[in-house]
């Protein structure tokens, strides 16, 4: 097939986690005879971990389109992405658009595509926390309501969509593409010297990552979390990988020096994914409020304590190694883990590193069939 005859598919990314999820898909689509994938970087977030080495590790080229949106309120980001991306689509209309996850750019580009009658695919569809106070939940709901094809990571996501009245023919369960990213980088992760550089070859340790406003934006809450972490160091060494928001608030609330002085806590600057996962793979447990780490620890069979009231990835709790906890519950849960009293969990079906291949087959089937993306009136 000539290059000019290939289907043009936009892969939309806004920040580091999005790029990690589109990387396996980009490579899988590039390997086909029928598709020419194009990377669209909206620039919604500046990310401290997105160096040139990051893109080299993922094998990604420079973005084909960089919208350069930057920060702003939710309305500013969403509106500016829509304005900029609409111009791209009007000048060079793609045959399909793949949006990822739950950031403002996801909903914005989905709306642009839908209004221009360009087929929209949502990668990581159907995730629900049930908490509409979270902007991410609104973005998920909006995107899933208007997308033409929904790629889900697990059966509970399918159930969420069906309960919301989505046509089952629009849903394809492809599995968790973040596992594809991990497996794609596994050899580099295993050969990273991050653990050795911290002297972690033989000692038991836990990983801590915190960044959500509910945990780090209130002085009393953050102080109480630091108290809990200090108690935990009596039982196990902790590697606290910082986040700019958390560091800013630790300093603002006069907690940074205290945290650094706790014997048994190593406070690290943000580190690249490969080094971070090298440390994670050797950990006895994780304490986090991150979404992605809940999935990776379930895949790796590592106990995970998630400091949130809810999660959009409940399968990591019902089937995996994850548990939702408050900071008051951290110490007893850590002691259960260290005593071997934690559920080993199991890996959900199709979390096998082959999600991108299933996505390619799903998309080719739709794009090659006339009328596969036709939209019937609602009701």
Secondary structure, DSSP 8 states (H G I E B T S, - for coil): --GGGSEEEEEEE-SHHHHHHHHHHHHHHHTSSSEEEEEEE------TT--HHHHHHHT--S-SEE-------HHHHHHHHHHHHHHHHHHS--SEEEEETTSHHHHHHHHHHHHTT--EEEEEET---S-TTSHHHHHHHHHHHH-SEEEESSHHHHHHHHHTT--GGGEEE---HHHHHHHHTHHHHHH--HHHHTT-SSS-EEEEE---HHHHSSHHHHHHHHHHHHHHTTTSEEEEE--HHHHHHHHHTT-HHHHHHSTTEEEE----HHHHHHHHHT-SEEEE--HHHHHHHHHHT-EEEE-SS--S-THHHHTSSEEE--GGGHHHHHHHHHTT-S------TT-SS-HHHHHHHHHHHHHTSTTTT------
